[in-house]
């Protein structure tokens, strides 16, 4: 690889690392991102404009003030040279400097100037004063702008004496930092306030649409009215139309299933009546068993197709539901215990959710002797674990068992008489609540079926 390509690849890799880290610290919510998109460019632009303007303004004012102070120092030098013979004590010069020029002036004996001090990196007044003294006075000088923060000391070697002048820093430098800070803070507060007021009203319809979609996904009734910007209203109307189509399809499916169920049950009832007329013959008993098995299979198929779509969500006592399931498992001869922690009431479709748990419990009861039901509920999720001590299911086959009509006889005991729809129905119910079912290895040694639904 040539050096140019290698450098390009390194730059691309560094850019990917930078963008990944930047994405990690950026806000995740739409509201915060919108505020950032609106406010950050405005603040940066204002900062750049204000900084350039203020810097130019400070520089111009500082050079003018430094020029004025330098002219005062030059005037003192002229006074000294012209009137030193008349005022050998320099009292008049010091008085003029103090009263008229607001400077502290002093004539020192001739001698070397102090060693030059290191130049401050960002001191504009040092550069301005040095430049003006060099242009106007053109004599050796020494300047100190950092020794005492509120004062500037200048010494000029006049040959036969040294003029020492101390001036206030404000006489040579106009510091407007507080104006810049007030401007930036005030402008930022106004921008943030306006952005929050407008963006909050724009984000609310989006959040309402998201909440409506989430509630509908959980199988609950949704009261939603489109509002907000045109694009948000368009998405809301599309959601409502989708909701109406789904509800219409579910209603049509329910009507069809009710008709199929009625017709097939009528035929099975006629079979039973015909078999009852045959008496207690062996052939009649075998046919009766087949009819009963057909009826159970029909109920399972219809239940899977129906999916308990007609039931509404309601606050439900989950520990009481688990206790009912435990008693049913005990009646079947299984050692069953229930452990529950957290909020006892959760909003679910009671009959459907109970059937979901019952299917998991019956699956555990068919393949194990000991069963443990563990539940918990917090502010976000309701989670139920059903453990058994059976043979379990291999990890690679755990997703397969959720497919309709699939029975893993090699992994579990023979499921004679079953339809292979129990876990499929359970997952369908969990997903209709906006949740999911997961299979894993149980602490009891068998299979753990975990149901997690949002509350």
Beta strands, then each sheet from edge to edge (+ up, - down):
strand 1: 104-109
strand 2: 141-144
strand 3: 151-157
strand 4: 161-168
strand 5: 314-317
strand 6: 335-342
strand 7: 345-348
strand 8: 370-377
strand 9: 381-388
strand 10: 436-441
strand 11: 447-454
sheet 1: 1+ 4- 3+ 2-
sheet 2: 5+ 7-
sheet 3: 6+ 8+ 9- 11+ 10-
end
